Amino acid sequence: MSLRFIAKDPNSPDGDSPTIWVDEKTSDLVIQGWKVDAATEDECRTVGNIPDHETVVRVPARLAQAMREACDVAERGKD
């Protein structure tokens, strides 16, 4: 797997999270974010189950531009 780094949350106190990458082979987005609480997971489950092999993460709105960039990179595929 070859991940292309897109952005890291500039307001992260330790500089470790949240982070966005694009897998250059599959164009999948790879996102590191904050764990959500049980109430948020329950609300997400109102539209369907969260399988054991999946999770829900929260990404701050200040990374919206980075998400758009990651989507653009993913749609273009490898440069």
PyMOL Python script that loads the backbone (N, CA, C, O; Angstrom):
from pymol import cmd

cmd.read_pdbstr("""\
ATOM      1  N   MET A   1       0.856  -1.166   0.000  1.00  0.00           N
ATOM      2  CA  MET A   1       0.000   0.000   0.000  1.00  0.00           C
ATOM      3  C   MET A   1       0.904   1.232   0.000  1.00  0.00           C
ATOM      4  O   MET A   1       1.897   1.295   0.726  1.00  0.00           O
ATOM      5  N   SER A   2       0.540   2.199  -0.823  1.00  0.00           N
ATOM      6  CA  SER A   2       1.290   3.442  -0.907  1.00  0.00           C
ATOM      7  C   SER A   2       0.356   4.594  -0.564  1.00  0.00           C
ATOM      8  O   SER A   2      -0.506   4.969  -1.359  1.00  0.00           O
ATOM      9  N   LEU A   3       0.539   5.147   0.625  1.00  0.00           N
ATOM     10  CA  LEU A   3      -0.346   6.221   1.064  1.00  0.00           C
ATOM     11  C   LEU A   3       0.249   7.578   0.729  1.00  0.00           C
ATOM     12  O   LEU A   3       1.424   7.847   0.978  1.00  0.00           O
ATOM     13  N   ARG A   4      -0.596   8.422   0.159  1.00  0.00           N
ATOM     14  CA  ARG A   4      -0.202   9.805  -0.120  1.00  0.00           C
ATOM     15  C   ARG A   4      -0.770  10.677   0.991  1.00  0.00           C
ATOM     16  O   ARG A   4      -1.986  10.795   1.138  1.00  0.00           O
ATOM     17  N   PHE A   5       0.105  11.279   1.762  1.00  0.00           N
ATOM     18  CA  PHE A   5      -0.306  12.163   2.846  1.00  0.00           C
ATOM     19  C   PHE A   5      -0.977  13.399   2.260  1.00  0.00           C
ATOM     20  O   PHE A   5      -0.454  14.019   1.334  1.00  0.00           O
ATOM     21  N   ILE A   6      -2.141  13.754   2.808  1.00  0.00           N
ATOM     22  CA  ILE A   6      -2.859  14.955   2.368  1.00  0.00           C
ATOM     23  C   ILE A   6      -2.746  16.056   3.420  1.00  0.00           C
ATOM     24  O   ILE A   6      -2.315  17.167   3.113  1.00  0.00           O
ATOM     25  N   ALA A   7      -3.130  15.752   4.649  1.00  0.00           N
ATOM     26  CA  ALA A   7      -3.111  16.805   5.673  1.00  0.00           C
ATOM     27  C   ALA A   7      -3.228  16.214   7.065  1.00  0.00           C
ATOM     28  O   ALA A   7      -3.736  15.110   7.262  1.00  0.00           O
ATOM     29  N   LYS A   8      -2.743  16.982   8.015  1.00  0.00           N
ATOM     30  CA  LYS A   8      -2.862  16.676   9.433  1.00  0.00           C
ATOM     31  C   LYS A   8      -3.520  17.882  10.089  1.00  0.00           C
ATOM     32  O   LYS A   8      -3.290  19.019   9.676  1.00  0.00           O
ATOM     33  N   ASP A   9      -4.334  17.641  11.104  1.00  0.00           N
ATOM     34  CA  ASP A   9      -5.006  18.724  11.819  1.00  0.00           C
ATOM     35  C   ASP A   9      -3.961  19.682  12.385  1.00  0.00           C
ATOM     36  O   ASP A   9      -3.178  19.295  13.252  1.00  0.00           O
ATOM     37  N   PRO A  10      -3.937  20.921  11.909  1.00  0.00           N
ATOM     38  CA  PRO A  10      -2.935  21.866  12.391  1.00  0.00           C
ATOM     39  C   PRO A  10      -3.151  22.274  13.847  1.00  0.00           C
ATOM     40  O   PRO A  10      -2.246  22.818  14.480  1.00  0.00           O
ATOM     41  N   ASN A  11      -4.332  22.017  14.376  1.00  0.00           N
ATOM     42  CA  ASN A  11      -4.623  22.387  15.763  1.00  0.00           C
ATOM     43  C   ASN A  11      -4.452  21.232  16.736  1.00  0.00           C
ATOM     44  O   ASN A  11      -4.784  21.362  17.915  1.00  0.00           O
ATOM     45  N   SER A  12      -3.944  20.116  16.265  1.00  0.00           N
ATOM     46  CA  SER A  12      -3.726  18.977  17.142  1.00  0.00           C
ATOM     47  C   SER A  12      -2.629  19.328  18.145  1.00  0.00           C
ATOM     48  O   SER A  12      -1.542  19.740  17.741  1.00  0.00           O
ATOM     49  N   PRO A  13      -2.890  19.173  19.439  1.00  0.00           N
ATOM     50  CA  PRO A  13      -1.902  19.583  20.433  1.00  0.00           C
ATOM     51  C   PRO A  13      -0.573  18.831  20.327  1.00  0.00           C
ATOM     52  O   PRO A  13       0.482  19.399  20.607  1.00  0.00           O
ATOM     53  N   ASP A  14      -0.619  17.564  19.927  1.00  0.00           N
ATOM     54  CA  ASP A  14       0.600  16.773  19.810  1.00  0.00           C
ATOM     55  C   ASP A  14       1.048  16.602  18.365  1.00  0.00           C
ATOM     56  O   ASP A  14       2.093  16.008  18.102  1.00  0.00           O
ATOM     57  N   GLY A  15       0.257  17.122  17.425  1.00  0.00           N
ATOM     58  CA  GLY A  15       0.578  16.969  16.017  1.00  0.00           C
ATOM     59  C   GLY A  15       0.377  15.560  15.497  1.00  0.00           C
ATOM     60  O   GLY A  15       0.974  15.187  14.487  1.00  0.00           O
ATOM     61  N   ASP A  16      -0.452  14.765  16.164  1.00  0.00           N
ATOM     62  CA  ASP A  16      -0.618  13.365  15.791  1.00  0.00           C
ATOM     63  C   ASP A  16      -1.960  13.020  15.157  1.00  0.00           C
ATOM     64  O   ASP A  16      -2.088  11.940  14.580  1.00  0.00           O
ATOM     65  N   SER A  17      -2.960  13.884  15.237  1.00  0.00           N
ATOM     66  CA  SER A  17      -4.278  13.484  14.783  1.00  0.00           C
ATOM     67  C   SER A  17      -5.131  14.709  14.565  1.00  0.00           C
ATOM     68  O   SER A  17      -4.783  15.780  15.062  1.00  0.00           O
ATOM     69  N   PRO A  18      -6.196  14.606  13.868  1.00  0.00           N
ATOM     70  CA  PRO A  18      -6.569  13.674  12.811  1.00  0.00           C
ATOM     71  C   PRO A  18      -5.716  13.873  11.544  1.00  0.00           C
ATOM     72  O   PRO A  18      -5.086  14.913  11.354  1.00  0.00           O
ATOM     73  N   THR A  19      -5.720  12.856  10.701  1.00  0.00           N
ATOM     74  CA  THR A  19      -4.878  12.853   9.511  1.00  0.00           C
ATOM     75  C   THR A  19      -5.645  12.227   8.357  1.00  0.00           C
ATOM     76  O   THR A  19      -6.481  11.346   8.558  1.00  0.00           O
ATOM     77  N   ILE A  20      -5.349  12.695   7.135  1.00  0.00           N
ATOM     78  CA  ILE A  20      -6.011  12.166   5.937  1.00  0.00           C
ATOM     79  C   ILE A  20      -4.952  11.763   4.922  1.00  0.00           C
ATOM     80  O   ILE A  20      -4.004  12.508   4.672  1.00  0.00           O
ATOM     81  N   TRP A  21      -5.121  10.577   4.337  1.00  0.00           N
ATOM     82  CA  TRP A  21      -4.267  10.068   3.263  1.00  0.00           C
ATOM     83  C   TRP A  21      -5.147   9.565   2.126  1.00  0.00           C
ATOM     84  O   TRP A  21      -6.347   9.358   2.308  1.00  0.00           O
ATOM     85  N   VAL A  22      -4.549   9.369   0.950  1.00  0.00           N
ATOM     86  CA  VAL A  22      -5.203   8.678  -0.154  1.00  0.00           C
ATOM     87  C   VAL A  22      -4.311   7.502  -0.521  1.00  0.00           C
ATOM     88  O   VAL A  22      -3.103   7.662  -0.699  1.00  0.00           O
ATOM     89  N   ASP A  23      -4.909   6.316  -0.635  1.00  0.00           N
ATOM     90  CA  ASP A  23      -4.180   5.137  -1.088  1.00  0.00           C
ATOM     91  C   ASP A  23      -3.979   5.285  -2.591  1.00  0.00           C
ATOM     92  O   ASP A  23      -4.949   5.291  -3.349  1.00  0.00           O
ATOM     93  N   GLU A  24      -2.741   5.401  -3.020  1.00  0.00           N
ATOM     94  CA  GLU A  24      -2.462   5.677  -4.429  1.00  0.00           C
ATOM     95  C   GLU A  24      -2.746   4.485  -5.345  1.00  0.00           C
ATOM     96  O   GLU A  24      -2.824   4.663  -6.561  1.00  0.00           O
ATOM     97  N   LYS A  25      -2.901   3.297  -4.807  1.00  0.00           N
ATOM     98  CA  LYS A  25      -3.238   2.132  -5.636  1.00  0.00           C
ATOM     99  C   LYS A  25      -4.741   1.986  -5.838  1.00  0.00           C
ATOM    100  O   LYS A  25      -5.196   1.638  -6.928  1.00  0.00           O
ATOM    101  N   THR A  26      -5.513   2.254  -4.782  1.00  0.00           N
ATOM    102  CA  THR A  26      -6.963   2.037  -4.848  1.00  0.00           C
ATOM    103  C   THR A  26      -7.770   3.327  -4.902  1.00  0.00           C
ATOM    104  O   THR A  26      -8.962   3.298  -5.206  1.00  0.00           O
ATOM    105  N   SER A  27      -7.130   4.462  -4.608  1.00  0.00           N
ATOM    106  CA  SER A  27      -7.778   5.771  -4.475  1.00  0.00           C
ATOM    107  C   SER A  27      -8.729   5.842  -3.284  1.00  0.00           C
ATOM    108  O   SER A  27      -9.548   6.758  -3.203  1.00  0.00           O
ATOM    109  N   ASP A  28      -8.633   4.891  -2.362  1.00  0.00           N
ATOM    110  CA  ASP A  28      -9.430   4.948  -1.134  1.00  0.00           C
ATOM    111  C   ASP A  28      -8.894   6.046  -0.225  1.00  0.00           C
ATOM    112  O   ASP A  28      -7.695   6.323  -0.210  1.00  0.00           O
ATOM    113  N   LEU A  29      -9.787   6.665   0.528  1.00  0.00           N
ATOM    114  CA  LEU A  29      -9.375   7.614   1.547  1.00  0.00           C
ATOM    115  C   LEU A  29      -9.058   6.846   2.820  1.00  0.00           C
ATOM    116  O   LEU A  29      -9.789   5.924   3.182  1.00  0.00           O
ATOM    117  N   VAL A  30      -7.990   7.205   3.497  1.00  0.00           N
ATOM    118  CA  VAL A  30      -7.616   6.621   4.780  1.00  0.00           C
ATOM    119  C   VAL A  30      -7.626   7.771   5.778  1.00  0.00           C
ATOM    120  O   VAL A  30      -6.922   8.766   5.604  1.00  0.00           O
ATOM    121  N   ILE A  31      -8.434   7.621   6.830  1.00  0.00           N
ATOM    122  CA  ILE A  31      -8.657   8.725   7.754  1.00  0.00           C
ATOM    123  C   ILE A  31      -8.389   8.293   9.180  1.00  0.00           C
ATOM    124  O   ILE A  31      -8.920   7.287   9.649  1.00  0.00           O
ATOM    125  N   GLN A  32      -7.564   9.059   9.859  1.00  0.00           N
ATOM    126  CA  GLN A  32      -7.341   8.893  11.293  1.00  0.00           C
ATOM    127  C   GLN A  32      -8.122  10.011  11.963  1.00  0.00           C
ATOM    128  O   GLN A  32      -7.954  11.183  11.624  1.00  0.00           O
ATOM    129  N   GLY A  33      -8.973   9.651  12.910  1.00  0.00           N
ATOM    130  CA  GLY A  33      -9.767  10.661  13.587  1.00  0.00           C
ATOM    131  C   GLY A  33     -10.010  10.284  15.031  1.00  0.00           C
ATOM    132  O   GLY A  33      -9.491   9.285  15.529  1.00  0.00           O
ATOM    133  N   TRP A  34     -10.802  11.094  15.687  1.00  0.00           N
ATOM    134  CA  TRP A  34     -11.125  10.841  17.085  1.00  0.00           C
ATOM    135  C   TRP A  34     -12.168   9.739  17.191  1.00  0.00           C
ATOM    136  O   TRP A  34     -13.072   9.645  16.361  1.00  0.00           O
ATOM    137  N   LYS A  35     -12.040   8.917  18.205  1.00  0.00           N
ATOM    138  CA  LYS A  35     -13.065   7.921  18.487  1.00  0.00           C
ATOM    139  C   LYS A  35     -14.350   8.657  18.866  1.00  0.00           C
ATOM    140  O   LYS A  35     -14.316   9.696  19.525  1.00  0.00           O
ATOM    141  N   VAL A  36     -15.471   8.105  18.442  1.00  0.00           N
ATOM    142  CA  VAL A  36     -16.751   8.714  18.797  1.00  0.00           C
ATOM    143  C   VAL A  36     -17.287   8.054  20.058  1.00  0.00           C
ATOM    144  O   VAL A  36     -16.914   6.929  20.391  1.00  0.00           O
ATOM    145  N   ASP A  37     -18.162   8.764  20.751  1.00  0.00           N
ATOM    146  CA  ASP A  37     -18.754   8.210  21.964  1.00  0.00           C
ATOM    147  C   ASP A  37     -19.928   7.300  21.611  1.00  0.00           C
ATOM    148  O   ASP A  37     -20.361   7.246  20.460  1.00  0.00           O
ATOM    149  N   ALA A  38     -20.428   6.599  22.601  1.00  0.00           N
ATOM    150  CA  ALA A  38     -21.506   5.624  22.386  1.00  0.00           C
ATOM    151  C   ALA A  38     -22.763   6.278  21.822  1.00  0.00           C
ATOM    152  O   ALA A  38     -23.437   5.691  20.976  1.00  0.00           O
ATOM    153  N   ALA A  39     -23.081   7.478  22.277  1.00  0.00           N
ATOM    154  CA  ALA A  39     -24.281   8.164  21.783  1.00  0.00           C
ATOM    155  C   ALA A  39     -24.163   8.465  20.296  1.00  0.00           C
ATOM    156  O   ALA A  39     -25.139   8.332  19.557  1.00  0.00           O
ATOM    157  N   THR A  40     -22.978   8.869  19.852  1.00  0.00           N
ATOM    158  CA  THR A  40     -22.771   9.142  18.426  1.00  0.00           C
ATOM    159  C   THR A  40     -22.872   7.849  17.620  1.00  0.00           C
ATOM    160  O   THR A  40     -23.495   7.825  16.559  1.00  0.00           O
ATOM    161  N   GLU A  41     -22.256   6.770  18.123  1.00  0.00           N
ATOM    162  CA  GLU A  41     -22.368   5.477  17.439  1.00  0.00           C
ATOM    163  C   GLU A  41     -23.823   5.048  17.340  1.00  0.00           C
ATOM    164  O   GLU A  41     -24.262   4.575  16.291  1.00  0.00           O
ATOM    165  N   ASP A  42     -24.576   5.209  18.426  1.00  0.00           N
ATOM    166  CA  ASP A  42     -26.000   4.837  18.413  1.00  0.00           C
ATOM    167  C   ASP A  42     -26.756   5.631  17.361  1.00  0.00           C
ATOM    168  O   ASP A  42     -27.593   5.078  16.647  1.00  0.00           O
ATOM    169  N   GLU A  43     -26.468   6.919  17.260  1.00  0.00           N
ATOM    170  CA  GLU A  43     -27.143   7.736  16.254  1.00  0.00           C
ATOM    171  C   GLU A  43     -26.769   7.274  14.845  1.00  0.00           C
ATOM    172  O   GLU A  43     -27.624   7.237  13.959  1.00  0.00           O
ATOM    173  N   CYS A  44     -25.512   6.926  14.635  1.00  0.00           N
ATOM    174  CA  CYS A  44     -25.080   6.409  13.328  1.00  0.00           C
ATOM    175  C   CYS A  44     -25.799   5.106  12.993  1.00  0.00           C
ATOM    176  O   CYS A  44     -26.116   4.849  11.832  1.00  0.00           O
ATOM    177  N   ARG A  45     -26.055   4.288  14.005  1.00  0.00           N
ATOM    178  CA  ARG A  45     -26.725   2.991  13.781  1.00  0.00           C
ATOM    179  C   ARG A  45     -28.192   3.139  13.393  1.00  0.00           C
ATOM    180  O   ARG A  45     -28.824   2.155  13.008  1.00  0.00           O
ATOM    181  N   THR A  46     -28.749   4.347  13.487  1.00  0.00           N
ATOM    182  CA  THR A  46     -30.156   4.507  13.098  1.00  0.00           C
ATOM    183  C   THR A  46     -30.349   4.269  11.604  1.00  0.00           C
ATOM    184  O   THR A  46     -31.472   4.034  11.160  1.00  0.00           O
ATOM    185  N   VAL A  47     -29.273   4.326  10.822  1.00  0.00           N
ATOM    186  CA  VAL A  47     -29.390   4.062   9.381  1.00  0.00           C
ATOM    187  C   VAL A  47     -28.809   2.705   8.996  1.00  0.00           C
ATOM    188  O   VAL A  47     -28.834   2.335   7.822  1.00  0.00           O
ATOM    189  N   GLY A  48     -28.286   1.956   9.974  1.00  0.00           N
ATOM    190  CA  GLY A  48     -27.756   0.620   9.692  1.00  0.00           C
ATOM    191  C   GLY A  48     -26.695   0.229  10.700  1.00  0.00           C
ATOM    192  O   GLY A  48     -26.170   1.067  11.433  1.00  0.00           O
ATOM    193  N   ASN A  49     -26.390  -1.051  10.725  1.00  0.00           N
ATOM    194  CA  ASN A  49     -25.401  -1.592  11.658  1.00  0.00           C
ATOM    195  C   ASN A  49     -23.991  -1.122  11.295  1.00  0.00           C
ATOM    196  O   ASN A  49     -23.710  -0.808  10.138  1.00  0.00           O
ATOM    197  N   ILE A  50     -23.125  -1.079  12.278  1.00  0.00           N
ATOM    198  CA  ILE A  50     -21.693  -0.834  12.054  1.00  0.00           C
ATOM    199  C   ILE A  50     -21.023  -2.196  12.224  1.00  0.00           C
ATOM    200  O   ILE A  50     -20.901  -2.683  13.348  1.00  0.00           O
ATOM    201  N   PRO A  51     -20.589  -2.819  11.127  1.00  0.00           N
ATOM    202  CA  PRO A  51     -19.990  -4.154  11.231  1.00  0.00           C
ATOM    203  C   PRO A  51     -18.755  -4.132  12.130  1.00  0.00           C
ATOM    204  O   PRO A  51     -18.117  -3.093  12.303  1.00  0.00           O
ATOM    205  N   ASP A  52     -18.428  -5.293  12.698  1.00  0.00           N
ATOM    206  CA  ASP A  52     -17.286  -5.400  13.602  1.00  0.00           C
ATOM    207  C   ASP A  52     -15.972  -4.991  12.948  1.00  0.00           C
ATOM    208  O   ASP A  52     -15.053  -4.552  13.639  1.00  0.00           O
ATOM    209  N   HIS A  53     -15.868  -5.127  11.637  1.00  0.00           N
ATOM    210  CA  HIS A  53     -14.618  -4.791  10.946  1.00  0.00           C
ATOM    211  C   HIS A  53     -14.571  -3.315  10.508  1.00  0.00           C
ATOM    212  O   HIS A  53     -13.653  -2.913   9.793  1.00  0.00           O
ATOM    213  N   GLU A  54     -15.549  -2.517  10.933  1.00  0.00           N
ATOM    214  CA  GLU A  54     -15.600  -1.096  10.600  1.00  0.00           C
ATOM    215  C   GLU A  54     -15.722  -0.266  11.881  1.00  0.00           C
ATOM    216  O   GLU A  54     -16.021  -0.789  12.955  1.00  0.00           O
ATOM    217  N   THR A  55     -15.484   1.041  11.738  1.00  0.00           N
ATOM    218  CA  THR A  55     -15.622   1.951  12.871  1.00  0.00           C
ATOM    219  C   THR A  55     -16.070   3.311  12.362  1.00  0.00           C
ATOM    220  O   THR A  55     -16.020   3.582  11.162  1.00  0.00           O
ATOM    221  N   VAL A  56     -16.499   4.148  13.265  1.00  0.00           N
ATOM    222  CA  VAL A  56     -16.885   5.523  12.957  1.00  0.00           C
ATOM    223  C   VAL A  56     -15.868   6.427  13.647  1.00  0.00           C
ATOM    224  O   VAL A  56     -15.558   6.240  14.823  1.00  0.00           O
ATOM    225  N   VAL A  57     -15.353   7.409  12.907  1.00  0.00           N
ATOM    226  CA  VAL A  57     -14.424   8.380  13.496  1.00  0.00           C
ATOM    227  C   VAL A  57     -14.952   9.778  13.251  1.00  0.00           C
ATOM    228  O   VAL A  57     -15.736  10.010  12.330  1.00  0.00           O
ATOM    229  N   ARG A  58     -14.518  10.698  14.075  1.00  0.00           N
ATOM    230  CA  ARG A  58     -14.899  12.105  13.929  1.00  0.00           C
ATOM    231  C   ARG A  58     -13.687  12.875  13.428  1.00  0.00           C
ATOM    232  O   ARG A  58     -12.584  12.742  13.959  1.00  0.00           O
ATOM    233  N   VAL A  59     -13.909  13.680  12.401  1.00  0.00           N
ATOM    234  CA  VAL A  59     -12.861  14.526  11.827  1.00  0.00           C
ATOM    235  C   VAL A  59     -13.322  15.973  11.980  1.00  0.00           C
ATOM    236  O   VAL A  59     -14.462  16.285  11.636  1.00  0.00           O
ATOM    237  N   PRO A  60     -12.473  16.862  12.483  1.00  0.00           N
ATOM    238  CA  PRO A  60     -12.908  18.240  12.717  1.00  0.00           C
ATOM    239  C   PRO A  60     -13.230  18.976  11.417  1.00  0.00           C
ATOM    240  O   PRO A  60     -12.620  18.728  10.377  1.00  0.00           O
ATOM    241  N   ALA A  61     -14.188  19.872  11.499  1.00  0.00           N
ATOM    242  CA  ALA A  61     -14.609  20.648  10.327  1.00  0.00           C
ATOM    243  C   ALA A  61     -13.452  21.451   9.732  1.00  0.00           C
ATOM    244  O   ALA A  61     -13.456  21.756   8.539  1.00  0.00           O
ATOM    245  N   ARG A  62     -12.473  21.789  10.551  1.00  0.00           N
ATOM    246  CA  ARG A  62     -11.347  22.562  10.019  1.00  0.00           C
ATOM    247  C   ARG A  62     -10.529  21.779   8.994  1.00  0.00           C
ATOM    248  O   ARG A  62      -9.670  22.352   8.325  1.00  0.00           O
ATOM    249  N   LEU A  63     -10.786  20.469   8.862  1.00  0.00           N
ATOM    250  CA  LEU A  63     -10.124  19.667   7.831  1.00  0.00           C
ATOM    251  C   LEU A  63     -10.999  19.492   6.582  1.00  0.00           C
ATOM    252  O   LEU A  63     -10.691  18.669   5.720  1.00  0.00           O
ATOM    253  N   ALA A  64     -12.071  20.254   6.487  1.00  0.00           N
ATOM    254  CA  ALA A  64     -12.967  20.130   5.328  1.00  0.00           C
ATOM    255  C   ALA A  64     -12.219  20.359   4.014  1.00  0.00           C
ATOM    256  O   ALA A  64     -12.416  19.613   3.054  1.00  0.00           O
ATOM    257  N   GLN A  65     -11.372  21.371   3.961  1.00  0.00           N
ATOM    258  CA  GLN A  65     -10.617  21.635   2.734  1.00  0.00           C
ATOM    259  C   GLN A  65      -9.699  20.458   2.405  1.00  0.00           C
ATOM    260  O   GLN A  65      -9.556  20.090   1.239  1.00  0.00           O
ATOM    261  N   ALA A  66      -9.083  19.873   3.418  1.00  0.00           N
ATOM    262  CA  ALA A  66      -8.227  18.710   3.197  1.00  0.00           C
ATOM    263  C   ALA A  66      -9.047  17.523   2.702  1.00  0.00           C
ATOM    264  O   ALA A  66      -8.569  16.748   1.874  1.00  0.00           O
ATOM    265  N   MET A  67     -10.267  17.372   3.195  1.00  0.00           N
ATOM    266  CA  MET A  67     -11.150  16.296   2.709  1.00  0.00           C
ATOM    267  C   MET A  67     -11.473  16.511   1.232  1.00  0.00           C
ATOM    268  O   MET A  67     -11.478  15.560   0.450  1.00  0.00           O
ATOM    269  N   ARG A  68     -11.744  17.768   0.850  1.00  0.00           N
ATOM    270  CA  ARG A  68     -12.021  18.051  -0.562  1.00  0.00           C
ATOM    271  C   ARG A  68     -10.797  17.731  -1.415  1.00  0.00           C
ATOM    272  O   ARG A  68     -10.920  17.154  -2.495  1.00  0.00           O
ATOM    273  N   GLU A  69      -9.621  18.105  -0.927  1.00  0.00           N
ATOM    274  CA  GLU A  69      -8.389  17.814  -1.657  1.00  0.00           C
ATOM    275  C   GLU A  69      -8.191  16.307  -1.793  1.00  0.00           C
ATOM    276  O   GLU A  69      -7.832  15.818  -2.864  1.00  0.00           O
ATOM    277  N   ALA A  70      -8.424  15.577  -0.712  1.00  0.00           N
ATOM    278  CA  ALA A  70      -8.279  14.123  -0.750  1.00  0.00           C
ATOM    279  C   ALA A  70      -9.261  13.508  -1.745  1.00  0.00           C
ATOM    280  O   ALA A  70      -8.909  12.583  -2.477  1.00  0.00           O
ATOM    281  N   CYS A  71     -10.485  14.019  -1.772  1.00  0.00           N
ATOM    282  CA  CYS A  71     -11.472  13.516  -2.735  1.00  0.00           C
ATOM    283  C   CYS A  71     -11.030  13.811  -4.175  1.00  0.00           C
ATOM    284  O   CYS A  71     -11.176  12.966  -5.058  1.00  0.00           O
ATOM    285  N   ASP A  72     -10.499  14.993  -4.399  1.00  0.00           N
ATOM    286  CA  ASP A  72      -9.999  15.338  -5.744  1.00  0.00           C
ATOM    287  C   ASP A  72      -8.866  14.402  -6.163  1.00  0.00           C
ATOM    288  O   ASP A  72      -8.834  13.921  -7.296  1.00  0.00           O
ATOM    289  N   VAL A  73      -7.942  14.150  -5.242  1.00  0.00           N
ATOM    290  CA  VAL A  73      -6.820  13.244  -5.532  1.00  0.00           C
ATOM    291  C   VAL A  73      -7.368  11.845  -5.827  1.00  0.00           C
ATOM    292  O   VAL A  73      -6.936  11.194  -6.778  1.00  0.00           O
ATOM    293  N   ALA A  74      -8.313  11.391  -5.013  1.00  0.00           N
ATOM    294  CA  ALA A  74      -8.880  10.052  -5.194  1.00  0.00           C
ATOM    295  C   ALA A  74      -9.590   9.924  -6.547  1.00  0.00           C
ATOM    296  O   ALA A  74      -9.469   8.898  -7.216  1.00  0.00           O
ATOM    297  N   GLU A  75     -10.328  10.963  -6.947  1.00  0.00           N
ATOM    298  CA  GLU A  75     -11.035  10.925  -8.231  1.00  0.00           C
ATOM    299  C   GLU A  75     -10.089  10.919  -9.410  1.00  0.00           C
ATOM    300  O   GLU A  75     -10.369  10.283 -10.425  1.00  0.00           O
ATOM    301  N   ARG A  76      -8.986  11.609  -9.294  1.00  0.00           N
ATOM    302  CA  ARG A  76      -7.992  11.648 -10.379  1.00  0.00           C
ATOM    303  C   ARG A  76      -7.197  10.368 -10.476  1.00  0.00           C
ATOM    304  O   ARG A  76      -6.670  10.039 -11.539  1.00  0.00           O
ATOM    305  N   GLY A  77      -7.106   9.644  -9.377  1.00  0.00           N
ATOM    306  CA  GLY A  77      -6.259   8.460  -9.326  1.00  0.00           C
ATOM    307  C   GLY A  77      -4.815   8.899  -9.197  1.00  0.00           C
ATOM    308  O   GLY A  77      -4.529  10.015  -8.762  1.00  0.00           O
ATOM    309  N   LYS A  78      -3.936   8.040  -9.568  1.00  0.00           N
ATOM    310  CA  LYS A  78      -2.504   8.365  -9.453  1.00  0.00           C
ATOM    311  C   LYS A  78      -2.134   9.498 -10.385  1.00  0.00           C
ATOM    312  O   LYS A  78      -2.576   9.550 -11.533  1.00  0.00           O
ATOM    313  N   ASP A  79      -1.312  10.410  -9.872  1.00  0.00           N
ATOM    314  CA  ASP A  79      -0.801  11.519 -10.695  1.00  0.00           C
ATOM    315  C   ASP A  79       0.434  11.050 -11.425  1.00  0.00           C
ATOM    316  O   ASP A  79       1.034  11.818 -12.177  1.00  0.00           O
TER     317      ASP A  79
END
""", "prot")
cmd.dss("prot")
cmd.show_as("cartoon", "prot")
cmd.util.cbc("prot")
cmd.orient("prot")
